Amino acid sequence: MSAVQARVVQAVHGRHTVLPDPAYETGLAEALRAEMGHERLEDAYRQLGPQDDFQSRLLRRVYLRALVRHLGQGVTVRPGVTFRHFETFSIGDGVHLGEGAILQGRHDGSCEIGEGSWIGPQAFLDARDLVIGTQVGWGPGAKVLGSTHTGLPVERPIICTDLVIRPVRIGDFADIGVNAVILPGVTIGEGAIVGAGAVVTRDVPAYAKVAGVPARVIGWRREELR
């Protein structure tokens, strides 16, 4: 039996031109923010169903623009994308938020997602102090954690102990594989690749390829770094 041949096809996301959203979307978002207030807007966003027709896509963008700190142009928001603390998020032009992604902010936190980044379906972002750079690929089911419990004093249940929040930084052009886990305090360097299912416990150098549990460097994407 002959081996199945691989095919190389052009990527779709990131190659298209990001067009400005219609002016009426911005005006409608501003009107809804003034008329409804934050709490009612959150309820309205959460009540949107699983449909992905023109009207549903429009409403998701409009509500999100009215709720977050900043929403860029040409953002795609698939059904089932959920937020906690909308007001702490800044989302750049051309970002894709995949179906069922969970973006969990914190009332005193901050999350920035750079332009052109692709957040896959079922992703989980513990976005307490998180920066995702430009043109980052975030694989389906990949997760980032932004905090850990101290576990002290030991007489208390761990979930009742204080949280330590550590910033996570994902460099421009990095790619996070399917079901990878990024732990608190980690920086992923520019252009690095994190393999599928990897658990990243320490910083990853720029243009490195890492894999495993815990993740380790298995190669380099640039000849001069090898």
C-alpha positions in Angstrom: 0.0 0.0 0.0 1.4 3.3 -1.0 1.9 6.0 1.6 -0.7 8.8 1.7 0.8 11.9 0.2 0.6 15.2 2.2 -0.8 18.3 0.6 0.4 21.9 1.0 -2.3 24.5 0.7 -2.3 28.2 1.5 -3.4 29.4 4.9 -6.6 31.3 5.1 -6.4 33.3 8.3 -4.0 36.3 8.1 -3.8 36.4 4.3 -7.1 38.3 3.7 -7.3 42.1 4.0 -8.9 43.3 7.2 -11.7 45.6 6.1 -13.1 48.3 8.4 -16.4 47.4 10.0 -19.4 49.4 8.8 -19.7 52.7 10.6 -23.2 51.9 11.8 -21.7 49.1 14.0 -19.7 51.6 16.0 -22.6 53.9 16.3 -24.9 51.1 17.4 -22.4 49.9 20.0 -22.1 53.4 21.5 -25.9 53.8 21.6 -26.4 50.4 23.3 -23.7 51.2 25.8 -25.4 54.5 26.7 -28.9 53.1 26.8 -28.5 49.6 28.4 -25.5 49.9 30.7 -22.9 47.2 31.2 -24.9 44.6 33.1 -27.8 44.5 30.7 -25.3 44.3 27.8 -23.6 41.4 29.3 -26.9 39.6 29.7 -27.8 40.3 26.1 -24.4 39.0 24.8 -24.8 35.8 26.9 -28.3 35.2 25.5 -27.1 35.0 21.9 -27.6 31.6 20.5 -25.5 29.1 18.5 -26.5 30.6 15.1 -23.8 31.9 12.8 -25.7 33.9 10.3 -25.2 37.5 9.4 -27.5 38.9 12.1 -25.9 36.8 14.8 -22.3 37.7 13.8 -23.3 41.3 13.7 -24.9 41.3 17.2 -21.9 39.4 18.7 -19.5 42.1 17.4 -21.7 45.0 18.4 -22.3 43.8 21.9 -18.6 42.9 22.3 -17.6 46.4 21.0 -19.9 48.0 23.6 -18.4 45.8 26.4 -14.7 45.5 26.0 -11.9 48.1 26.5 -11.1 48.0 22.8 -12.3 45.9 19.8 -10.5 46.3 16.5 -11.8 46.1 13.0 -12.7 42.8 11.3 -12.8 40.7 14.4 -14.5 37.3 14.1 -16.5 36.0 17.1 -17.8 32.5 16.7 -20.8 31.2 18.6 -20.3 30.3 22.3 -17.3 32.5 23.0 -17.6 33.5 26.6 -16.0 36.3 28.7 -15.6 37.1 32.3 -14.9 40.8 33.0 -15.3 42.0 29.5 -14.0 45.5 30.4 -10.4 44.2 30.9 -10.0 43.0 27.3 -8.3 44.7 24.3 -8.7 42.9 21.0 -6.8 43.9 17.9 -7.8 44.1 14.2 -8.5 40.8 12.4 -8.5 38.6 15.5 -10.4 35.3 15.3 -12.1 34.0 18.4 -13.1 30.3 17.8 -16.3 28.6 18.8 -16.6 27.8 22.5 -13.4 29.7 23.6 -13.4 30.9 27.2 -11.7 34.1 28.1 -11.7 34.5 31.9 -10.5 37.9 33.0 -10.2 39.4 36.5 -11.8 42.7 37.7 -8.4 44.3 38.3 -6.6 42.4 35.4 -5.7 43.0 31.8 -5.7 41.0 28.6 -4.4 42.2 25.2 -4.8 40.1 22.1 -2.7 41.4 19.2 -3.9 42.0 15.7 -4.3 39.0 13.4 -4.1 36.4 16.1 -6.2 33.2 15.9 -7.7 31.8 19.0 -8.9 28.3 18.4 -12.2 26.6 19.4 -12.5 25.5 23.0 -9.4 27.5 24.1 -9.2 28.6 27.7 -7.4 31.9 28.6 -7.0 32.6 32.3 -6.5 36.2 31.3 -5.5 37.9 34.6 -2.3 39.5 33.3 -2.0 38.2 29.7 -0.5 39.7 26.5 -0.8 37.7 23.3 1.2 39.3 20.5 0.4 39.8 16.8 -0.3 37.0 14.4 -0.2 34.3 17.1 -1.8 30.9 16.5 -3.5 29.5 19.5 -4.5 25.9 18.9 -7.9 24.3 19.7 -8.2 23.4 23.4 -4.9 25.1 24.3 -4.9 26.7 27.8 -3.0 29.4 29.7 -3.1 29.7 33.5 -2.4 33.1 35.1 -2.4 32.3 38.8 -1.7 29.6 41.4 -2.8 29.2 45.0 -0.1 29.5 47.6 -1.4 26.4 49.5 -0.5 28.2 52.8 -1.3 27.7 55.5 -1.4 24.0 54.9 -4.3 23.6 57.3 -6.6 25.4 54.9 -8.1 23.9 51.7 -5.9 24.9 48.9 -8.7 26.6 47.0 -9.2 28.9 50.0 -5.5 30.1 50.1 -4.3 33.3 48.5 -3.7 33.6 44.7 -0.4 34.5 43.2 -0.9 36.1 39.8 2.0 36.0 37.4 2.1 37.7 34.0 2.1 35.5 30.8 3.5 36.9 27.6 3.2 35.3 24.2 5.5 36.8 21.6 4.5 37.9 18.1 4.2 35.1 15.5 4.3 32.3 18.1 2.3 29.1 17.6 0.7 27.3 20.5 -0.3 23.7 19.6 -3.5 21.8 20.2 -4.2 21.2 23.9 -0.9 22.7 25.1 -0.9 24.3 28.6 1.1 27.5 29.4 1.6 27.9 33.2 1.7 31.2 35.1 4.7 33.5 34.7 5.9 32.0 31.4 7.1 34.0 28.4 6.9 32.4 24.9 9.4 34.1 22.6 8.8 35.5 19.2 8.2 32.9 16.5 8.4 30.0 18.9 6.4 26.8 18.4 4.8 24.9 21.3 4.0 21.4 20.4 0.6 19.8 20.8 -0.1 18.7 24.4 3.0 20.3 25.8 3.0 21.6 29.4 5.2 24.8 29.4 6.6 25.5 32.9 9.5 27.9 31.9 10.3 30.6 29.4 10.7 29.5 25.7 13.3 31.3 23.7 12.5 33.0 20.4 12.2 30.7 17.4 12.6 27.6 19.6 10.5 24.5 19.1 9.4 22.9 22.4 7.4 19.7 23.2 6.7 17.3 26.0 5.7 17.3 29.7 7.4 19.4 30.9 8.2 21.1 27.6 11.8 21.2 26.5 13.6 22.5 23.4 13.6 20.0 20.6 14.8 22.2 17.8 15.1 25.7 16.4 13.4 27.4 13.5 16.3 29.6 12.5 19.6 28.1 11.2 21.8 30.5 13.2 20.3 29.3 16.5 20.9 25.6 15.9 
